[in-house]
Amino acid sequence: MAKFSRKRLRENITGYLFILPALTVMSVFVFWPVGYSFYLSFFNWDYAHLKSPQFIGLGNYITLFQLDSPPPYPFYEALAYTAVYLSMAALIVYSIFLLVDMISEKKFRLLDTIYVFGVTIAGLLLMGTTLNFLQKVPYISIAFVIAALLIVFFKKHSFVLKMFEHTSSLMLIAIFSYLALRFAFPSSYGVYQWLDAIKDNSDFIKSLWNTAYYVILYVPADIVLALLVALLLNRLEWFKAFMRTSYFMPFVTSIVAISLVWQWIYNDQFGLLNYALSMMGLPKVAWLKNAAWTIPTIAIMSIWKTIGYNAIIFLAGLQSIDTFYYEAADIDGATNLQKFRYITWPLLSPMTFFVLIVSSIGAFKVFTQVYVLYQAVPGPYNNSGLTIVYYIFNTFYGNQQMGLASAAAYILFGIILIFTLLQFRAGRKRVEYI
């Protein structure tokens, strides 16, 4: 036993000696700078205090969220309005699922009908009056929140779980219900409206807003289009290698070179994109001069660059699915849509999970596209292309505020970490490995 322990110890020491050079290099060039930058994020470390940084605690983090002018109304009022809209949307979603469930089971439940539909109808009737009084008495929103939460305890837990099994339908109905309520009961108050009003009063908040906008545009579109390309490539009989290589080439091409090419594509006078629009009888768009198009132009170019890589990942997953699943489905008379929904999509969940994680992390770090596409400025005007990484770069190299830039970098790290942990937690139940 002692001989076995000595042998195992010797093997462990040998293994650590092999990785020691790489560990030393990573410690010097990765771990030490990362740890030291976190330490310096609590100091006033700029060009004037380069050799003697002053400890200011959380001062840098507080400075990042300071506004140049006060917000138009308090945040708790915005939260109260949003809580009312979300609570009513939840009641509407629950009522729709309950109605569908009663129709499918052909059972009429009096107690459920009285409570759920009664509370929903009463909430809709009182919503307009409630919104008028919320500015004076924001605590009225608590009643709507309680009414929405009580349905979880009122109905059996199994029914709530059954609702969340239809995630796509649930999200679509919830989004449509929220937008419909916003249209039927219009109000300039809400969390989104509050953030939209203050984003121009702080460069860092503007960078958070632009980055979130980019992530929302880029990640879903990239995944959906990559999956469609993978399905197309999987069906090809001729020139498979050529087509895969063609789609993959943008991914291995330098992002700087791609950005320079897309500058010409986006040119409002001679660009290829505007030429295609004019061929279809559509008006030309000032892609690089209109602030409203700044984030969409960056997202379109980024999707074009990475779609090939994600498509190859999905293609590998498609080719790993055993054909006997589809043969069994053909025997049962399943349609192509049913085979995709119940066979292809569930078995592609590991690849989808991987692509989602990688795409989300990459989207939060967007920088080079903005820097090259708009020639070292964050958008045409009004910081319309200012992302978090661009803000960090500009604060560090442009303003020489290294401590403030370090604090912003760690806020970005925290955002990415939270998103990744949430995705891992959600993926435990939905990712199926075979």
C-alpha positions as CSV (number, residue, x, y, z in Angstrom):
1,M,0.0,0.0,0.0
2,A,2.9,2.4,0.9
3,K,4.6,1.4,-2.4
4,F,1.4,2.3,-4.3
5,S,1.1,5.6,-2.6
6,R,4.7,6.5,-3.4
7,K,4.2,5.6,-7.0
8,R,1.0,7.7,-7.2
9,L,2.8,10.6,-5.6
10,R,5.7,10.4,-8.0
11,E,3.3,10.3,-11.0
12,N,1.5,13.4,-9.6
13,I,4.7,15.3,-9.2
14,T,5.8,14.3,-12.7
15,G,2.5,15.6,-14.1
16,Y,2.8,18.9,-12.3
17,L,6.4,19.3,-13.5
18,F,5.2,18.9,-17.1
19,I,2.6,21.6,-16.7
20,L,4.8,23.9,-14.6
21,P,6.2,25.9,-17.6
22,A,2.7,26.6,-18.9
23,L,1.4,27.4,-15.4
24,T,4.3,29.8,-14.9
25,V,3.7,31.7,-18.2
26,M,-0.1,31.9,-17.4
27,S,0.6,33.1,-13.9
28,V,2.9,35.9,-15.1
29,F,0.9,37.0,-18.1
30,V,-2.7,36.1,-17.1
31,F,-3.4,35.4,-13.4
32,W,-1.2,38.1,-12.0
33,P,-2.5,40.9,-14.3
34,V,-6.1,39.9,-13.7
35,G,-5.7,39.8,-9.9
36,Y,-3.7,43.0,-9.8
37,S,-6.2,44.9,-12.0
38,F,-9.0,43.8,-9.6
39,Y,-6.9,45.2,-6.7
40,L,-6.3,48.5,-8.6
41,S,-10.0,48.8,-9.4
42,F,-10.4,50.1,-5.8
43,F,-7.8,52.8,-6.4
44,N,-7.7,56.2,-8.1
45,W,-5.1,55.0,-10.5
46,D,-4.6,57.4,-13.5
47,Y,-1.8,59.3,-15.2
48,A,-1.5,61.7,-12.3
49,H,-1.3,58.9,-9.7
50,L,0.6,56.4,-11.7
51,K,3.3,55.6,-9.1
52,S,1.1,56.3,-6.0
53,P,-2.5,55.1,-6.5
54,Q,-5.0,56.4,-3.9
55,F,-7.3,54.0,-2.3
56,I,-11.0,55.1,-2.8
57,G,-12.8,51.8,-2.1
58,L,-15.9,51.5,-4.3
59,G,-15.5,55.0,-5.7
60,N,-14.7,53.8,-9.2
61,Y,-17.7,51.5,-9.3
62,I,-20.0,54.3,-8.0
63,T,-18.5,56.8,-10.6
64,L,-19.4,54.4,-13.5
65,F,-23.1,54.7,-12.6
66,Q,-23.2,58.4,-11.8
67,L,-25.5,60.5,-14.1
68,D,-24.7,63.9,-15.6
69,S,-28.2,65.0,-14.8
70,P,-31.0,63.6,-12.5
71,P,-33.4,61.0,-14.0
72,P,-36.9,62.3,-15.1
73,Y,-38.6,60.3,-12.3
74,P,-37.5,57.9,-9.5
75,F,-36.7,54.3,-10.3
76,Y,-39.2,52.9,-7.9
77,E,-42.0,54.5,-9.9
78,A,-40.7,52.9,-13.1
79,L,-40.5,49.6,-11.3
80,A,-44.1,50.0,-10.1
81,Y,-45.4,50.6,-13.6
82,T,-43.5,47.6,-15.0
83,A,-44.7,45.4,-12.2
84,V,-48.3,46.1,-13.1
85,Y,-47.8,45.4,-16.8
86,L,-45.8,42.2,-16.1
87,S,-48.4,41.0,-13.5
88,M,-51.3,41.5,-15.9
89,A,-49.3,39.8,-18.7
90,A,-48.8,36.8,-16.3
91,L,-52.5,36.6,-15.5
92,I,-53.4,36.7,-19.2
93,V,-50.9,33.9,-20.0
94,Y,-52.2,31.8,-17.2
95,S,-55.8,32.3,-18.3
96,I,-55.0,31.3,-21.8
97,F,-53.2,28.1,-20.7
98,L,-56.0,27.3,-18.3
99,L,-58.6,27.8,-21.1
100,V,-56.7,25.5,-23.5
101,D,-56.3,22.9,-20.8
102,M,-60.0,22.9,-20.0
103,I,-60.9,22.6,-23.7
104,S,-58.4,19.8,-24.3
105,E,-59.6,17.8,-21.2
106,K,-63.2,18.8,-21.8
107,K,-63.7,19.6,-18.1
108,F,-65.2,22.8,-16.7
109,R,-63.8,23.7,-13.3
110,L,-65.9,26.4,-11.6
111,L,-63.4,27.4,-8.9
112,D,-60.6,27.9,-11.4
113,T,-62.9,29.9,-13.7
114,I,-64.1,32.2,-11.0
115,Y,-60.7,32.9,-9.6
116,V,-58.4,33.1,-12.6
117,F,-60.7,34.6,-15.2
118,G,-62.4,36.8,-12.6
119,V,-59.1,38.2,-11.3
120,T,-57.8,38.7,-14.9
121,I,-61.0,40.5,-16.1
122,A,-61.0,42.7,-12.9
123,G,-57.4,43.6,-13.4
124,L,-58.0,44.6,-17.0
125,L,-61.0,46.8,-16.0
126,L,-59.0,48.5,-13.2
127,M,-55.7,48.8,-15.0
128,G,-56.3,52.2,-16.6
129,T,-57.4,53.7,-13.3
130,T,-54.5,52.1,-11.5
131,L,-51.9,53.5,-13.9
132,N,-53.3,57.0,-13.4
133,F,-52.8,56.7,-9.6
134,L,-49.4,54.9,-9.7
135,Q,-47.4,58.0,-9.8
136,K,-48.9,59.2,-6.6
137,V,-49.4,55.8,-4.9
138,P,-46.9,53.4,-6.4
139,Y,-47.6,50.8,-3.7
140,I,-50.9,49.9,-5.5
141,S,-48.7,47.7,-7.9
142,I,-48.1,45.3,-5.0
143,A,-51.8,44.2,-5.3
144,F,-51.2,43.2,-9.0
145,V,-48.0,41.3,-8.1
146,I,-49.8,39.4,-5.3
147,A,-52.6,38.5,-7.6
148,A,-50.1,37.1,-10.2
149,L,-48.2,35.2,-7.6
150,L,-51.2,33.6,-6.0
151,I,-52.1,31.7,-9.2
152,V,-48.9,29.6,-8.6
153,F,-50.2,28.5,-5.2
154,F,-53.8,28.4,-6.3
155,K,-53.3,25.9,-9.0
156,K,-51.6,22.5,-8.7
157,H,-47.8,22.6,-9.1
158,S,-48.0,20.0,-11.9
159,F,-50.1,22.5,-14.0
160,V,-47.4,25.2,-13.6
161,L,-44.7,22.8,-14.6
162,K,-46.8,21.7,-17.6
163,M,-47.0,25.4,-18.7
164,F,-43.2,25.7,-18.5
165,E,-42.8,22.6,-20.7
166,H,-44.1,24.8,-23.6
167,T,-41.3,27.4,-23.2
168,S,-41.5,28.8,-26.7
169,S,-45.3,29.2,-26.6
170,L,-45.2,30.6,-23.1
171,M,-42.6,33.3,-24.1
172,L,-44.4,34.2,-27.3
173,I,-47.7,34.6,-25.5
174,A,-46.1,36.5,-22.6
175,I,-44.3,39.0,-24.9
176,F,-47.4,39.5,-27.1
177,S,-49.5,40.1,-24.0
178,Y,-47.1,42.6,-22.5
179,L,-46.9,44.5,-25.8
180,A,-50.6,44.4,-26.2
181,L,-51.1,45.9,-22.7
182,R,-48.5,48.6,-23.5
183,F,-50.5,49.5,-26.6
184,A,-53.9,49.3,-25.0
185,F,-52.8,51.2,-21.8
186,P,-50.0,53.5,-23.1
187,S,-47.6,55.0,-20.5
188,S,-44.2,56.8,-20.7
189,Y,-43.3,55.1,-17.3
190,G,-41.5,51.8,-16.9
191,V,-38.1,50.3,-16.4
192,Y,-37.3,50.3,-20.1
193,Q,-38.5,53.9,-20.5
194,W,-36.5,54.9,-17.4
195,L,-33.3,53.3,-18.8
196,D,-33.9,54.8,-22.2
197,A,-34.2,58.3,-20.6
198,I,-31.0,58.0,-18.5
199,K,-28.7,56.2,-21.0
200,D,-27.5,59.5,-22.5
201,N,-26.6,60.9,-19.1
202,S,-23.8,58.3,-18.5
203,D,-21.3,56.9,-21.0
204,F,-21.0,53.6,-19.1
205,I,-24.8,53.1,-18.9
206,K,-24.9,53.9,-22.6
207,S,-22.3,51.3,-23.2
208,L,-24.3,48.7,-21.2
209,W,-27.4,49.7,-23.2
210,N,-25.7,49.3,-26.6
211,T,-24.0,46.0,-25.6
212,A,-27.3,44.6,-24.4
213,Y,-29.0,45.7,-27.7
214,Y,-26.2,44.1,-29.7
215,V,-26.5,40.8,-27.8
216,I,-30.2,40.6,-28.3
217,L,-29.9,41.2,-32.0
218,Y,-26.8,39.1,-32.6
219,V,-27.1,35.9,-30.5
220,P,-30.7,34.6,-31.5
221,A,-30.3,35.5,-35.2
222,D,-26.8,33.9,-35.3
223,I,-28.1,30.7,-33.8
224,V,-31.2,30.4,-36.0
225,L,-29.4,31.2,-39.2
226,A,-26.5,28.9,-38.4
227,L,-29.0,26.1,-37.8
228,L,-30.8,26.7,-41.1
229,V,-27.4,26.7,-42.9
230,A,-26.4,23.5,-41.2
231,L,-29.7,21.8,-42.2
232,L,-29.1,23.0,-45.8
233,L,-25.5,21.7,-45.9
234,N,-26.6,18.4,-44.4
235,R,-29.0,17.8,-47.3
236,L,-26.5,18.7,-50.1
237,E,-25.4,15.8,-52.3
238,W,-22.8,17.7,-54.5
239,F,-20.0,20.1,-53.6
240,K,-20.3,19.5,-49.8
241,A,-16.7,20.3,-49.0
242,F,-16.7,23.4,-51.1
243,M,-19.9,24.8,-49.6
244,R,-18.7,24.1,-46.0
245,T,-15.4,25.7,-46.7
246,S,-17.1,28.7,-48.3
247,Y,-19.3,29.3,-45.2
248,F,-16.3,28.7,-42.8
249,M,-13.9,31.1,-44.6
250,P,-15.2,34.4,-43.0
251,F,-14.7,32.9,-39.5
252,V,-10.9,32.4,-40.1
253,T,-10.5,35.7,-41.9
254,S,-9.2,38.7,-39.9
255,I,-12.0,40.7,-38.3
256,V,-10.1,43.9,-39.4
257,A,-10.1,42.8,-43.0
258,I,-13.8,41.9,-42.9
259,S,-14.6,45.3,-41.3
260,L,-12.8,47.1,-44.0
261,V,-14.7,45.2,-46.7
262,W,-18.0,45.9,-45.0
263,Q,-17.2,49.6,-44.9
264,W,-17.5,49.5,-48.7
265,I,-20.6,47.2,-48.6
266,Y,-22.3,49.7,-46.2
267,N,-21.3,52.8,-48.2
268,D,-24.4,54.9,-48.7
269,Q,-23.5,56.0,-52.2
270,F,-21.6,53.1,-53.9
271,G,-22.1,50.2,-51.4
272,L,-23.3,46.8,-52.6
273,L,-26.0,46.6,-50.0
274,N,-27.7,49.9,-51.1
275,Y,-27.2,48.8,-54.7
276,A,-29.2,45.6,-53.9
277,L,-31.9,47.7,-52.2
278,S,-32.2,50.0,-55.2
279,M,-32.5,47.0,-57.5
280,M,-35.6,45.9,-55.4
281,G,-37.1,49.4,-55.5
282,L,-36.3,50.2,-51.9
283,P,-34.7,53.5,-50.7
284,K,-31.1,53.7,-49.8
285,V,-30.0,53.6,-46.2
286,A,-27.2,55.6,-44.6
287,W,-25.8,52.6,-42.8
288,L,-22.7,54.2,-41.3
289,K,-24.1,57.7,-40.9
290,N,-27.4,57.0,-39.1
291,A,-27.1,56.4,-35.4
292,A,-30.2,54.2,-35.3
293,W,-28.4,51.7,-37.6
294,T,-25.1,51.6,-35.8
295,I,-25.7,48.4,-33.7
296,P,-27.7,46.6,-36.4
297,T,-24.9,47.2,-38.9
298,I,-22.4,45.7,-36.4
299,A,-24.7,42.8,-35.7
300,I,-25.2,42.0,-39.4
301,M,-21.5,41.9,-40.1
302,S,-20.8,39.8,-37.0
303,I,-23.5,37.3,-38.0
304,W,-22.0,37.0,-41.5
305,K,-18.5,36.3,-39.9
306,T,-19.5,33.7,-37.3
307,I,-22.4,31.9,-39.0
308,G,-20.1,29.5,-40.7
309,Y,-18.4,28.3,-37.5
310,N,-21.7,27.8,-35.7
311,A,-23.2,26.0,-38.8
312,I,-20.2,23.6,-38.7
313,I,-20.9,22.8,-35.1
314,F,-24.6,22.2,-35.8
315,L,-23.6,20.1,-38.9
316,A,-21.4,17.9,-36.7
317,G,-24.4,17.4,-34.4
318,L,-26.8,16.6,-37.2
319,Q,-24.4,13.9,-38.6
320,S,-24.0,12.3,-35.2
321,I,-27.8,11.6,-34.9
322,D,-28.5,8.0,-35.7
323,T,-30.7,7.4,-38.7
324,F,-32.9,4.8,-36.9
325,Y,-34.7,7.6,-35.1
326,Y,-35.9,9.0,-38.4
327,E,-36.7,5.6,-39.8
328,A,-38.9,4.9,-36.8
329,A,-40.5,8.3,-37.3
330,D,-41.2,7.5,-41.0
331,I,-42.9,4.3,-40.0
332,D,-45.1,6.2,-37.6
333,G,-46.0,8.7,-40.4
334,A,-44.3,11.7,-38.8
335,T,-43.9,14.8,-41.0
336,N,-40.6,16.7,-41.5
337,L,-41.7,19.3,-39.0
338,Q,-42.5,16.7,-36.4
339,K,-39.2,15.0,-36.9
340,F,-37.3,18.2,-36.5
341,R,-39.3,19.2,-33.3
342,Y,-39.2,15.8,-31.6
343,I,-35.9,14.3,-32.8
344,T,-33.5,16.8,-34.4
345,W,-34.0,19.8,-32.1
346,P,-33.8,17.8,-28.8
347,L,-30.7,15.8,-29.9
348,L,-29.0,19.1,-31.0
349,S,-29.4,20.6,-27.5
350,P,-25.7,20.0,-26.6
351,M,-24.5,21.8,-29.7
352,T,-27.1,24.6,-29.2
353,F,-26.0,25.0,-25.6
354,F,-22.3,25.3,-26.7
355,V,-23.1,27.8,-29.4
356,L,-25.3,29.8,-27.1
357,I,-22.5,30.0,-24.4
358,V,-19.8,30.9,-26.9
359,S,-21.9,33.4,-28.9
360,S,-23.1,35.2,-25.8
361,I,-19.6,35.6,-24.4
362,G,-18.2,36.8,-27.7
363,A,-21.1,39.2,-28.1
364,F,-20.4,40.9,-24.8
365,K,-16.8,41.5,-25.9
366,V,-17.6,43.2,-29.2
367,F,-15.0,45.9,-30.0
368,T,-13.0,45.5,-33.2
369,Q,-16.0,45.8,-35.4
370,V,-16.9,49.2,-34.0
371,Y,-13.4,50.5,-34.0
372,V,-12.6,49.6,-37.6
373,L,-16.0,50.1,-39.1
374,Y,-16.4,53.6,-37.7
375,Q,-12.7,54.6,-38.0
376,A,-11.7,54.7,-34.3
377,V,-14.9,56.5,-33.1
378,P,-17.8,54.8,-31.3
379,G,-20.5,55.4,-34.0
380,P,-21.3,58.3,-36.2
381,Y,-22.5,60.5,-33.3
382,N,-24.0,60.4,-29.8
383,N,-21.9,57.4,-28.9
384,S,-24.3,55.2,-30.7
385,G,-21.7,52.4,-31.1
386,L,-20.2,52.7,-27.6
387,T,-19.9,49.1,-26.2
388,I,-18.5,48.1,-22.8
389,V,-15.2,46.9,-24.2
390,Y,-14.9,50.1,-26.3
391,Y,-15.6,52.1,-23.1
392,I,-12.9,50.2,-21.3
393,F,-10.5,50.8,-24.1
394,N,-11.3,54.5,-24.3
395,T,-11.1,55.0,-20.6
396,F,-7.8,53.2,-20.3
397,Y,-5.9,54.4,-23.4
398,G,-7.7,57.6,-24.2
399,N,-8.4,59.1,-20.7
400,Q,-5.6,57.3,-18.8
401,Q,-8.0,56.4,-16.0
402,M,-6.7,52.9,-15.4
403,G,-8.5,52.3,-12.1
404,L,-11.9,53.3,-13.6
405,A,-11.3,51.1,-16.6
406,S,-10.4,48.1,-14.3
407,A,-13.7,48.6,-12.5
408,A,-15.6,48.6,-15.7
409,A,-13.8,45.5,-16.8
410,Y,-14.8,43.6,-13.7
411,I,-18.4,44.7,-14.1
412,L,-18.3,43.2,-17.6
413,F,-16.7,40.0,-16.1
414,G,-19.5,39.8,-13.5
415,I,-22.2,40.2,-16.2
416,I,-20.7,37.5,-18.4
417,L,-20.3,35.2,-15.3
418,I,-23.9,35.7,-14.3
419,F,-25.2,35.0,-17.8
420,T,-23.0,31.9,-18.1
421,L,-24.1,30.5,-14.8
422,L,-27.8,31.1,-15.6
423,Q,-27.3,29.3,-19.0
424,F,-25.5,26.4,-17.3
425,R,-28.3,26.1,-14.7
426,A,-31.0,26.2,-17.5
427,G,-29.0,23.7,-19.5
428,R,-29.0,21.0,-16.8
429,K,-32.6,20.1,-17.5
430,R,-32.9,20.9,-21.2
431,V,-29.6,19.6,-22.6
432,E,-29.9,15.9,-23.6
433,Y,-26.7,13.9,-24.2
434,I,-26.9,10.6,-26.0
